[in-house]
């Protein structure tokens, strides 16, 4: 059974870079998209972006100038970097596996495995 | 970006009641819509994908319908373990950004 685990600093100073890693266990990282999603306290879900195992990425336009993602297939890990953070970036950050398939006239895409989430606080 | 509007933002119902949540997309998204359940302190869990397909292992009291811009999520008989926040999420025009609705918090009356 595939499991995801987020790791990284729980406290980041304003203007610095938030760095998180998601480790995939119980299955291969290959041939899937992998997403990062965040949730501020008491708020809804915000999709940050996705990465394919080839390294192709797509980002939320609202964060695109500050976000970068990478993947290390040898370690079954993918990572998130968010630069120039402010208090508004304080949130629970989740990684997730994007389950997808596309055929003529048929396309599904949903996040079927999630990490437990890690809380990141931006504060001096 | 495609905006997703969910309603109501919260509701309170009795055990055994039928509960309905709606989600409206700002553009036609065909049936490219998923529904997630998030219990307090937990990660979201997919219940419905492609608007109406029940994820494996999810109880049959959950269902979804709709296409185009208007979608409905239903719990046919509310159970105490269904207390959670429910989110819709669209994935039209891949690889465009994914967007979530604002969520609906379901409580027991």
Interface residues (C-beta under 8 A of the other chain):
Chain A: X35 X44 X45 X46 X47 X50 X58 X59 X60 X61 X94 X96 X102 X107 X108 X109 X110 X111 X112 X114 X115 X116 X117
Chain B: X1 X32 X34 X36 X38 X42 X43 X44 X45 X46 X49 X50 X53 X55 X87 X89 X91 X94 X95 X96 X97 X98 X99 X100 X101 X102 X103
